[in-house]
Amino acid sequence: MAMAAFSRETLAAVDRLMIELITLQEKKVLDLANKIHPGLSSEDIRNPHDFPDLIADSGWNYEDGILSGLKSAHIALRAKISESL
């Protein structure tokens, strides 16, 4: 599927927006993880299977899934951007 023609500035703005959304969601996921299991680092939550209380929390899993989706969308967007340049 062909990507509509956008200026480099527009593509850069969308890329920055995705980075901002991902950063905000990473903070949200880490903050929630620390409410469930105090003292966790961002590295710790990359391996949530080490913390059964995280795995058991549906709210944390939901927010972590949102983060994964944002990261996947950003990767796809960057791939399309690189194809169009």
N, C-alpha and C positions, 0 to 999 in steps of 0.2 A: 504494500500500500504506500503510495507516495505521500510524503509529508508536505504540508502546505509551506509555501515560501515565507519564512520569517527572517527578520534581520538578526544579525549576530547579537545586537543589543537585547532584543526580545528573548532570544534563546538563553543568553547569559542571565537575564533577569529571572527567567523561569528556573534555571539551574540554581541560582541563589535562593529562590523561594523554596525549592525542594530541600536544600541544605538547611535552611532555617526551620522548616517543618520537622525534618528528621532530628535536628538538635533539640527542639522543644519536646518531641515525643521521647527521645532518649532520656531527658531529664525527668519527664513524667513517669516513665517506666522505672527508673532508678529510685525516684522518690517513693513510689508505691512499693517497690521491693523492700526498701528500708523501713517502711511502716509494718510490713509483714515480718521481716527478718532484719532487725537493726544491724548496721555495720557492713552491709554488702557493698562491694565496689562495682563499677561498670564491668570490670573483667569477670567478677563472680557471676553476674547475671547472664553472661554469655554461655554459661554452663548451668542452667537452672535445674537440671536433673540432680545436681549435687545438693539441692535445697528443696526437700520434699514439700515444705510449707509454701514455696512459690508455685510449684507444680499444682498443688491442691487449690490454689486461689484462682477462681475463674476470672475475676476482674483483672488480675495481673496478666494472665494468659491472653485476655482480650487486648489489653494495651500493648503487650509485646507483639501480638499478631498485627496490630495496626502499624507498629514500628517496622516489622518485616515487610509489610505491604508498601510502605513509603520508600523503603530502601530498594525494593524490587522495581517500583515505578521509576525511581531516580536512575537506576541502572539502565532500564529500557529507554528512558528519555535521552540519556547520554549516548546510547548506541544510535538512536535515530538522529541525534544532533550530529554525531560524527559522520554518519552516512550522508547527511545533507550538505556538509561543508566541503 
